[in-house]
């Protein structure tokens, strides 16, 4: 009987230790390893842009993550990902956190989010030579109009919802919907006010006439859903940095 009790006690301790190991927060892992792993797509100007020549990243998100790593006292490692696997990567532990992403119910089912620090609104865009073909959202939702979007993004779901009568052309990252329109293979794409302002400066694209903003959405960083310790740290870090003006300064730097 004593042996049975001993074995039961050892098993209980083993289970407790196993549970403690499984419950270890990403925060402990980051501090122990000295590395903060960040998933970023590198294709959302001015949030995250990858230079293919150097493989270096720049943008609003990159500045945010460098600051977070500095305050943690660790190095930052940017892990390449794309929009269709962004959530899967954080769920699978390929990185501890992501750059900015729209807060959406499907993502909320499987991943956690930080406090929001910026919001986006969505607009449709076309090229200047096709501007006269459109006026309002109904003019886009027509047979013969091709709307391009990128697989796995929140834009894909919105395009399918808003323009069911149009032809939807879905491309896979690193291809982007706006590239299809600029190349003449599609007529319209949708994107945020954030990215749209940079595209208008660089390419002959314009907002579709008589279209107001739609689908205002807060954006935040994705984190492991069941890691409340790490989520709490990041949320309080966001609050501290907002109070000190860091986010406002960084938004101004990138024209946001």
Buried (B, 14 or more C-beta within 10 A) or exposed (E): EEEEEEEEEEEEEEEEEEEEEEEEBBBEBBBEEEBBBBBBBBBBBBBBBBEEEEEEBBBBBBBBBBBBBEEBEBBBBBBBBBBBBBBBBBBEEEBBBBBBBBBBEEBEEEBBBBBBBBBBBBBBBBBEEBBEBBEEBEBBBBEEBBBBBBBBBBBBBBBBEBBEEBBBBBBEBBBBBBBBBBEEEBBBBBBBBBBBBBBEEEBEBBBBBEBEEBBEBEBBBBBBBEBEEBBEBBBEBBEEBEEEEBBEEBBEEBEB
